[in-house]
Every structure is written in structure tokens, then in C-alpha cells.
Amino acid sequence: MMGTNTARVFDDALALPVDQRLELVDVLLGSLNSPIDPVIERLWAEEAERRVAQIDSGEAGLIDGEEAFSRLRAKYRG
């Protein structure tokens, strides 16, 4: 069960602008002390940039998250 302080932190974090939430995520992930392979990190960054460019150019489109999950459920139910 989530404590009051934790819930307040979550609420405050979710109220931040997107760029500040991304920065928070980066700090939190870094605090887990998981080893980061710079090559893998660079490859993920390049992939993210490639995908954003595809969206910006109209080559790829976006769908609502609920629609995406609905399609996945339908596909893998058998």
C-alpha cells in the first residue's frame, strides 16, 4: 500500500511538465545504479530520434494507447 508521502510525490511528479518528468525519470533510473552500456544507450537514443523523425515526416503515425492495447489483446487471444 502506498503511503501518503509517496502518493504526494507521485502526484507532484505527474503535475510536472513533460520535459521535467523526463529529467526526473533519467535521475531516478540513474539512481538504481544499474550498469549502463554507453553503446546501447547511444543506439537507443538513435532509434528514438529515428522514430521521432518518422512521425514528424508523416512516414509513421500515432495511435491512442488504448487502441494499441486493444489490437494487441485481439491479436494474441488466439
Secondary structure as the mmCIF struct_conf table of DSSP 4:
data_model
#
loop_
_struct_conf.conf_type_id
_struct_conf.id
_struct_conf.beg_label_comp_id
_struct_conf.beg_label_asym_id
_struct_conf.beg_label_seq_id
_struct_conf.end_label_comp_id
_struct_conf.end_label_asym_id
_struct_conf.end_label_seq_id
HELX_RH_AL_P HELX_RH_AL_P1 THR A 4 LEU A 14
TURN_TY1_P TURN_TY1_P1 ALA A 15 ALA A 15
BEND BEND1 LEU A 16 LEU A 16
HELX_RH_AL_P HELX_RH_AL_P2 VAL A 18 GLY A 30
TURN_TY1_P TURN_TY1_P2 SER A 31 ASN A 33
HELX_RH_AL_P HELX_RH_AL_P3 PRO A 38 SER A 57
TURN_TY1_P TURN_TY1_P3 GLY A 58 GLY A 58
BEND BEND2 GLU A 59 ALA A 60
HELX_RH_AL_P HELX_RH_AL_P4 GLY A 65 TYR A 76
#
